[in-house]
Amino acid sequence: MTPSTMHPPGEKMKKAIKEFCEQLEKKGESQRKRILQNVAIKYDLSPKEFDFLERHCLDDKTKQ
């Protein structure tokens, strides 16, 4: 990983959450799960980070 792609601790999650919110506003609620998956890939979130976002960003109906 090059120094330009490294993020300080916590910064990656902040950016991922910000992008998730922006994309959700643009694309709408029906795309919530897909947006979350794309953000996780883009920011190379760990499984633990993804689980955290999934728990907090998806409602029970969307998880199914």
C-alpha distances in whole Angstrom, upper triangle without the diagonal:
4,7,8,7,7,11,13,15,17,16,14,18,20,18,18,22,23,22,24,27,27,26,29,31,31,31,33,34,34,30,29,28,26,24,23,22,20,19,17,15,14,13,12,14,15,19,20,19,20,23,24,24,26,28,29,28,30,34,36,37,34,32,35
4,5,6,7,10,13,16,18,16,15,19,20,18,19,23,23,22,24,27,27,27,30,32,31,32,34,35,35,32,31,30,28,26,25,24,22,20,19,17,16,14,14,17,18,22,23,21,23,26,26,26,28,31,30,30,32,36,38,39,36,34,37
4,5,5,8,11,14,16,14,14,18,18,17,19,22,22,22,24,27,26,27,30,31,31,32,34,35,36,32,31,30,29,27,25,25,23,21,20,19,17,15,15,17,19,22,23,21,23,26,26,25,28,30,30,30,32,36,38,39,36,35,38
4,6,8,11,14,16,13,13,16,17,15,17,20,19,19,22,24,23,24,27,28,28,29,31,33,34,30,29,28,27,24,23,23,21,18,19,17,15,13,14,17,19,22,23,21,22,26,25,24,27,30,29,28,31,34,37,38,35,34,37
4,6,10,13,14,12,10,14,15,13,14,17,17,17,19,22,21,21,24,26,26,27,29,30,31,27,26,25,23,21,20,19,17,15,15,14,11,10,10,13,15,19,20,17,19,22,22,21,24,26,26,25,27,31,34,35,31,30,33
4,7,9,11,10,9,12,14,13,14,17,18,17,20,22,22,23,25,27,27,28,30,31,32,28,26,26,25,22,21,20,19,16,15,15,13,10,11,12,14,18,18,16,18,21,20,20,23,25,25,24,27,31,33,34,31,30,33
4,6,8,6,6,9,10,10,12,14,15,15,17,20,20,21,23,25,26,27,28,29,30,27,25,24,24,21,19,19,18,15,14,15,13,10,11,11,13,17,17,14,16,19,18,18,21,23,22,22,25,28,31,33,29,29,32
4,6,5,7,10,10,11,13,15,16,17,19,21,22,23,25,27,28,29,30,30,32,29,26,26,26,23,21,22,21,18,17,18,16,13,14,13,15,18,17,15,17,20,18,18,22,23,22,23,26,29,32,34,31,30,33
4,6,7,8,10,11,13,14,16,17,18,20,22,23,24,26,28,29,29,29,31,28,25,25,25,22,20,21,20,17,16,17,16,13,13,12,13,16,14,12,15,17,15,16,19,20,19,20,24,27,29,31,29,27,31
4,5,5,6,9,10,11,12,14,15,17,19,20,21,23,25,26,26,26,28,25,22,22,23,20,17,19,19,15,14,16,15,12,13,11,12,15,13,10,13,15,13,13,17,17,16,17,20,23,26,28,26,25,28
4,5,5,6,9,10,11,12,14,16,17,18,20,21,23,24,25,25,27,24,22,22,22,19,17,18,17,14,14,15,14,10,12,11,14,17,15,12,14,17,15,14,18,19,18,18,21,24,27,29,26,26,29
4,5,5,6,9,10,11,12,14,15,16,18,20,21,22,23,23,25,22,19,19,19,16,14,15,14,10,10,12,10,7,9,8,11,14,13,10,12,15,13,12,16,17,16,16,19,23,25,27,24,23,27
4,5,5,6,8,10,10,12,14,15,16,18,20,20,21,21,22,20,17,17,17,15,12,14,14,10,9,12,11,8,10,8,10,12,11,8,9,12,10,9,12,14,13,13,16,19,22,24,21,20,24
4,5,5,6,9,10,11,12,14,15,17,19,20,20,20,23,20,17,18,19,15,13,16,15,11,12,15,13,10,13,11,14,16,15,11,13,15,13,11,15,16,14,13,17,20,23,25,22,22,26
4,5,5,6,8,10,11,12,14,15,17,18,19,20,22,19,17,17,17,14,12,14,13,9,11,13,10,8,11,11,14,17,16,12,13,16,14,12,15,17,15,14,18,21,24,25,22,22,26
4,5,5,6,9,10,10,12,14,15,16,17,17,19,16,13,14,14,10,9,11,10,6,7,10,8,6,9,9,12,14,14,10,10,13,12,9,12,14,13,12,14,18,21,22,19,19,22
4,5,5,6,9,10,10,12,14,15,15,15,17,15,12,13,14,11,9,12,12,8,10,13,12,10,13,11,14,15,15,11,11,13,11,8,11,13,10,9,12,16,19,20,17,18,21
4,5,5,6,9,10,11,13,14,15,16,18,16,14,15,15,12,11,14,13,10,12,15,13,11,15,14,17,19,18,14,14,17,15,12,14,16,14,12,15,18,22,22,20,21,24
4,5,5,6,8,10,11,12,13,14,16,14,12,13,13,9,9,12,10,7,10,12,10,10,13,13,17,18,18,15,14,17,16,12,14,17,15,12,15,18,22,22,19,20,23
4,6,5,6,9,10,10,11,11,13,11,8,10,10,6,6,10,9,6,9,12,11,11,14,13,16,17,17,14,12,14,13,10,11,14,12,9,11,15,18,18,15,16,19
4,6,5,6,9,10,10,11,13,12,9,12,13,9,10,13,12,10,13,16,14,14,17,16,19,20,20,16,15,17,15,12,13,15,12,9,12,15,18,18,16,17,21
4,5,5,6,9,10,12,14,12,11,14,13,10,11,14,13,11,14,16,14,15,18,18,21,22,22,19,18,20,18,15,16,18,16,13,15,18,21,21,18,20,23
4,5,5,6,8,10,12,9,9,11,10,7,9,12,10,9,13,14,13,14,17,17,20,21,22,19,17,19,18,15,15,18,16,13,14,17,20,19,16,18,21
4,5,5,5,6,9,7,6,10,10,7,9,12,12,11,14,16,15,16,19,18,21,21,22,19,16,18,17,14,14,16,14,10,11,14,17,16,13,16,18
4,6,6,8,11,10,10,13,13,11,13,16,15,14,17,19,18,19,22,21,24,25,25,22,20,22,20,17,17,19,17,13,14,16,20,19,16,19,22
4,6,9,11,10,11,14,13,10,13,16,14,14,18,19,17,19,22,22,25,26,26,23,21,23,23,19,19,21,19,16,17,19,22,20,18,21,23
4,7,8,6,8,11,10,9,12,14,13,13,17,18,17,19,21,21,24,24,25,23,20,22,22,18,18,20,19,15,15,17,20,18,15,18,20
4,6,6,7,11,11,10,12,15,14,15,18,19,19,21,23,22,25,25,25,23,20,21,21,17,17,19,17,13,13,14,17,15,13,16,18
4,5,5,9,10,10,11,14,15,15,17,19,20,21,23,22,24,23,24,21,18,19,19,15,14,16,14,11,10,11,13,11,9,13,15
4,6,8,9,10,12,13,14,16,18,19,20,22,23,22,24,23,24,22,19,20,20,17,15,17,16,13,11,12,13,11,9,12,13
4,6,5,6,9,10,11,12,14,16,16,18,20,19,21,21,22,20,17,18,18,15,14,16,16,12,11,13,15,13,9,12,14
4,6,5,6,9,10,11,12,15,15,17,18,17,19,18,19,17,14,15,15,11,10,13,12,8,7,10,12,11,8,10,12
4,5,5,6,9,10,11,13,14,16,16,15,17,15,17,15,11,12,14,11,8,11,12,9,7,10,11,11,7,8,10
4,5,5,6,9,10,11,12,14,15,15,17,16,18,16,13,14,16,13,11,15,15,12,11,14,15,14,10,11,13
4,5,5,6,9,10,10,12,14,13,16,16,18,15,12,14,15,11,11,14,14,10,11,14,16,16,12,13,15
4,5,5,6,9,10,11,12,11,13,13,14,11,8,11,11,8,7,11,11,8,9,12,15,15,11,11,14
4,5,5,6,9,10,10,10,12,11,13,12,8,11,13,10,9,13,14,11,11,15,16,16,13,12,14
4,5,5,6,9,10,10,13,14,16,14,11,14,15,12,12,16,16,13,14,18,20,19,15,15,18
4,5,5,6,8,8,12,13,14,11,9,13,13,10,11,15,14,12,13,17,20,20,16,16,19
4,6,5,6,5,8,9,11,8,6,10,11,9,10,13,14,12,14,17,19,20,16,16,18
4,6,5,7,9,11,13,11,9,13,15,13,13,17,17,16,17,20,22,22,19,18,20
4,6,8,11,13,16,13,12,15,16,14,15,19,19,17,18,22,24,25,21,20,23
4,6,9,12,13,10,10,14,14,12,14,18,17,16,18,22,24,25,22,21,24
4,6,9,11,9,9,13,14,13,15,18,18,17,19,23,24,25,22,21,23
4,7,8,6,6,9,10,10,12,14,15,15,16,20,22,23,20,18,21
4,5,5,6,9,10,11,12,14,16,16,17,21,22,24,21,19,21
4,5,5,6,9,10,10,12,14,15,16,19,19,21,19,16,18
4,5,5,6,9,10,11,13,14,15,18,19,21,19,16,19
4,5,5,6,9,10,11,12,14,17,19,21,18,16,20
4,5,5,6,9,10,10,11,15,16,18,15,13,16
4,5,5,6,9,10,10,13,14,16,14,11,15
4,5,5,6,8,10,13,14,17,15,13,17
4,5,5,6,8,11,13,15,13,12,16
4,5,5,5,9,10,12,10,8,12
4,6,6,8,9,12,11,9,13
4,6,8,10,13,12,11,15
4,7,10,12,9,10,14
4,7,8,6,6,10
4,6,5,7,9
4,6,5,7
4,6,6
4,6
4
